[in-house]
Amino acid sequence: MINMYVQGITLDPVTNMPIVVLKGDDSDDVLPIWIGVFEANAIAMQLEGVTRPRPMTHDLINSIINSLGAKVDHIYIHSLEDNTFFAEIVFNKNGETIKIDSRPSDAINVALRSNAPIFVAEEVLEKASLNHMSDKSDEEIQEWLESIKPEDFEG
């Protein structure tokens, strides 16, 4: 498992779909994941520290988790099948580990709100990471991300 963080959100210029960009904490891995508009907005608001007068869905999820006496241990993006990423939210409650299936965008939103680490399976990174961009600046990565489309990751 590779520890990653949210580098930012960008838009696919062809489809106008948001892309969340994960970057390796201790590696040069870059992983783009196409996500929905609402999930991207929630990630961007959280990254920018925007406070909301009422809880959003991911805030509600964290409140439920905490109210049940559990804690988000980490999220794990564990597989990539037919251009679809699969993730799980891993909780700890009284020493018991509980894994819940999740879309990566929702899992990332929960991780950001609970300060939980984001892990990605090495196999997923082998299939979809942008290792070749490790020596590029954030601006160069942004330019490249704006030029790609989901089909570029078909394998």
Buried (B, 14 or more C-beta within 10 A) or exposed (E): BBEBBBBBBBBBEEEEBBBBBBBBEEBBBBBBBBBEEEBBBBBBBBBEEEEEEEEBEBBEBBEEBEEEEBEBBBBBBBBBEEEEBBBBBBBBEEEEEBEBEBBBBBBBBBBBBBEBBBBBBEEBBEBBBBEEBBEBEEEEBBEBBEEBEBEEBEE
